[in-house]
Amino acid sequence: MRRLSLCLLAAALPAFAADPFDDYEPVENALVVAAPAPARDAADPAVQRGRYLVNLLGCASCHTDGALLGAPEEARALAGSGVGIAISDPLRVRYPAVVYPPNLTPDPEAGIGEWPEEDIVRLLLEGMGRHGGRALPVMPWQSYARLTPEDATAIARYLKRLAPNPHQVPAPVAEGEPAPAPYVHVGLYQRR
């Protein structure tokens, strides 16, 4: 009798279990997007090295619209992404906090045009933003901290020599609020 009860319980249990990902849509893998050519000083060895490093580090795979969904808009390479990245546990909250990879072009309004190269280097090596705030862990500055100062400077020099792109990305979304644009979960790469 006990064995029969356990078998019936085991058979009925899946009917009560909910799949936490039942409302998620599968997405394509993020693609590695080539870093665009600089708009000026393309022959400068430091700018060339910076472009090489940006390609190697895969910066455009997050900072390009559509790349996180497997459909990058190469005309907006490094101009930020309207596809966000959830930074809180999707199994804990229905609406996780979402950040959108920022515009890395030197556009003065939408990008890093007002950032001096030294601030970009500091962000890469120390994870400290322009106004003293810590970069979120989704920005892998902990790995970039192993760059040499010369390599970090080369990346900054390259980014400052891109053509400015006025592409605006959505503002971050607080935990508990629904995100207005699609987003992926770090490590899961699925969106709601």
C-alpha positions in Angstrom: 0.0 0.0 0.0 2.8 2.4 0.9 4.6 1.7 -2.4 1.4 2.3 -4.3 0.9 5.7 -2.5 4.5 6.7 -3.3 4.0 5.7 -7.0 0.8 7.7 -7.2 2.4 10.7 -5.6 5.4 10.6 -7.9 3.0 10.3 -10.9 0.9 13.3 -9.8 3.8 15.6 -8.7 4.7 16.9 -12.2 1.2 18.1 -12.7 1.7 20.5 -9.7 5.2 21.6 -10.6 5.5 24.8 -12.6 8.2 25.4 -15.1 9.8 28.8 -14.2 10.7 29.3 -17.8 7.3 28.6 -19.3 6.8 32.1 -20.5 10.4 32.6 -21.9 11.1 32.7 -25.6 14.3 31.1 -26.9 16.8 33.5 -28.6 19.8 33.0 -30.8 23.3 33.1 -29.4 24.9 36.4 -29.1 27.2 37.1 -32.1 30.7 38.5 -32.1 30.4 41.8 -34.0 33.5 43.3 -35.6 34.6 46.6 -34.2 34.1 49.3 -36.7 36.9 51.2 -38.3 37.8 54.5 -36.6 36.6 57.7 -38.2 40.0 59.4 -37.7 43.7 58.5 -36.9 43.3 55.0 -38.3 47.0 54.8 -38.9 47.9 55.5 -35.3 49.4 52.3 -33.8 47.6 52.8 -30.5 44.2 53.2 -32.3 44.9 50.1 -34.3 45.8 48.2 -31.1 42.7 49.5 -29.4 40.5 48.2 -32.3 42.3 44.9 -32.1 41.6 44.7 -28.3 38.0 45.7 -28.7 37.5 42.9 -31.2 39.4 40.4 -28.9 37.3 41.4 -25.9 34.0 41.2 -27.8 32.8 44.6 -26.7 30.4 45.0 -29.6 28.7 41.7 -28.7 26.9 43.6 -25.9 27.2 47.2 -27.0 25.5 46.7 -30.4 21.8 46.8 -30.9 20.4 43.3 -31.5 23.6 41.4 -31.0 22.4 39.8 -27.7 19.4 38.4 -29.7 21.6 37.1 -32.5 20.7 39.8 -35.0 23.2 42.7 -34.7 22.6 46.0 -36.4 26.2 46.5 -37.6 25.5 50.1 -38.5 25.1 50.6 -34.8 28.2 48.7 -33.7 29.4 49.9 -30.3 26.5 52.5 -30.2 24.8 50.8 -27.3 22.0 48.2 -27.2 18.2 48.5 -26.8 18.3 44.9 -25.7 18.9 44.8 -22.0 20.6 42.5 -19.6 18.8 41.3 -16.4 21.0 41.7 -13.4 18.8 40.1 -10.7 17.7 36.5 -10.3 14.7 35.7 -12.7 13.7 32.8 -10.4 13.4 35.2 -7.4 11.5 38.1 -9.0 9.0 38.3 -11.9 10.5 41.5 -13.2 14.3 41.6 -12.7 16.4 44.8 -12.7 17.6 45.4 -16.3 20.5 47.5 -17.6 21.1 48.4 -21.2 24.7 48.4 -22.6 25.6 52.0 -23.2 26.8 53.8 -26.3 30.6 53.7 -26.6 30.9 56.1 -29.5 32.1 59.7 -28.8 28.6 61.2 -29.3 28.5 64.0 -26.7 24.8 63.4 -25.8 24.3 59.6 -26.1 27.8 58.3 -25.9 31.2 58.9 -24.2 32.0 62.1 -26.0 32.4 64.0 -22.8 34.6 61.4 -21.1 38.3 62.0 -21.1 40.4 59.0 -22.1 41.7 58.8 -18.5 38.1 58.1 -17.2 37.7 55.3 -19.8 41.0 53.8 -18.7 39.9 54.0 -15.0 36.6 52.3 -15.8 38.5 49.5 -17.6 41.2 49.0 -14.9 39.3 49.8 -11.7 35.6 49.5 -12.5 35.0 53.1 -11.4 32.7 55.2 -13.6 33.1 58.8 -14.5 31.3 60.1 -11.5 32.7 57.6 -9.0 30.1 54.9 -9.2 31.1 51.2 -9.4 30.5 49.5 -12.8 28.0 46.6 -12.5 29.5 43.1 -12.6 27.8 42.5 -16.0 30.5 44.8 -17.4 33.5 42.4 -16.9 35.8 45.1 -15.6 37.3 42.5 -13.2 38.8 40.7 -16.2 39.7 44.0 -17.9 41.6 45.0 -14.7 44.4 42.7 -16.0 44.9 44.8 -19.0 48.1 46.8 -19.0 47.6 50.6 -18.7 48.9 50.9 -22.3 46.3 48.5 -23.6 43.5 50.2 -21.7 44.7 53.6 -23.1 44.7 52.1 -26.6 41.1 51.0 -26.1 40.1 54.5 -24.9 42.0 56.1 -27.8 40.2 53.9 -30.3 36.7 54.5 -28.8 37.3 58.3 -28.9 38.1 58.1 -32.6 35.0 56.3 -33.7 32.3 58.2 -35.6 29.8 59.6 -33.1 26.4 57.8 -33.2 23.5 59.5 -31.5 21.7 56.2 -30.7 20.1 56.5 -27.2 19.6 53.3 -25.1 16.7 52.9 -22.7 17.3 53.9 -19.1 17.9 51.1 -16.5 14.8 49.5 -15.1 14.5 48.9 -11.3 13.7 45.4 -10.0 9.9 44.8 -9.8 9.2 47.1 -12.8 8.5 45.6 -16.3 11.2 46.4 -18.8 9.9 48.3 -21.9 12.4 46.6 -24.3 13.5 43.0 -24.6 16.3 41.7 -22.4 18.4 38.6 -21.7 19.3 36.9 -18.5 23.0 36.7 -17.8 24.0 33.1 -18.4 20.5 32.0 -19.6 20.2 34.3 -22.7 16.5 34.0 -22.8 14.0 36.9 -22.5 10.5 37.3 -21.3 
